[in-house]
Amino acid sequence: MKFHSDGLTYKAVSITGPTHNFLGVEFAPSDVITKSILVEPVQLNPMEPAKLVADEVKHWTEKGVREANEEMGTDYRLSRITFVVSDSPPVEVYREMAKRIALRLHARPLAFNGIEEPA
């Protein structure tokens, strides 16, 4: 998995053979109460069929961040989720991607970018 941040959006890309997934997340500042999460599905090529549903990606992304928060005793709160609608199922991969983003951000906030070797 490869990680990148532009300072606002934390991104993960996973390419494993024939499957490929992109996830971008933004977190709300700790002093801001979030009422809803903006979910932005991106369609890179209008000719490619949508394989993923926004509500399902949101569910699994929230679950991954929640698990990371429980493990670390943190309170990361999603404010925005971006994904590519034609990326590969199963949608459950977004749980692991979101969890790894939060874990990596917590462990190395100043050196987030880079490649994480598989365990």
N, C-alpha and C positions, 0 to 999 in steps of 0.2 A: 504494500500500500504506500502511496506517495502522498505527502502532506504539503500544503502551501497556505499561506495567509497573506492577504494584502493589508493587514492591520485591522480589518473590520470583519471580513468573512474568512472563516476557517474551512478549508477545503480538503477533501480526501478523494483520491482516485484509486480504484482497485481494478486491475486488469489481470485476469487469471485465465489464460488460454482464450477460449471463445467468449467469455463473459467480461463485461465492462460496466463499471458503475462510478458515478460522480455524485458527491454530496457536498453542498456548501451550507454552512450554518453560521448564524450570528447569534450572539448572546446578549441579553439585556444587561445593562449596568446593575450592580447589586442594589442600588437605591431606587430602582425603577420597578414598579409592579406591572407585569405584563398581563394583559387581559386576553390577548389572542396572538397566535403565531401566524405570520405571513408565510404562506407556502407558494413558492413560485416554480411551477413546472416549466421547463425550457424545452422547446422543440427545435432541435438543430437542423433537421431536414424534414420538410413537410411531407416528403414521400415515404418516410419511415413510419410504420404504425406505432401508436402508443402501446407500451407494454406494462407501464406502471400507472397506478392511480394515486393522486395526491393525498387523499385521506389515509391510505395505507402507508405511504412513505412517511407521512407525519406521525402516525401511530408508532411505527417501528423506530423512527428517529427519537421521538420522545422517550420511548422505552430504553433506548441505549443511553441517553443522557441521564435518565433517572437511575439506571444501574451504576453508572460512573459516579454520580453524586453519592449514592449509598456506600460505595466502596471507599470513596475518598473523604466523606464527610463534608462535601462542598454543596454549593447551591447554584450551579450553572442553570440559567433559565433561557430557553430558546426564545428568540424573537423573530427569526426568519430561517426558512429552509428552502434551498434551491436544489433541484435535481433535474435530470434529463429523462423525459418521458419514454424515450425509446431505448433506455438502458436495459440491462439484463435482469430478468427475474432470477431467483425469488426475491420478493420485496423485503424479506426478513434480513437480508444483508445490511440494510440501512441501520439496524440496531447495532451491529458490531462496528460499522463505520462511525456512527455517532459516538458510541462509547469510546472508541479509540481516539477520536478527535478530542473529547473532553479529558481523557487521561493524559494525552500528550500535551495539551494546553496547560494542564495543571503541573505536569512534571517539568516542562521546559517552555515557559511562556515567551522567553526572549529568543528561543531557537526552535520555533515550531516547524519551520520548513525542513523538508528532507524526506528520506526514504526510510521506512520501517521494515526491517527484515521480518519475514514470517517466523513465528515461534516454532 
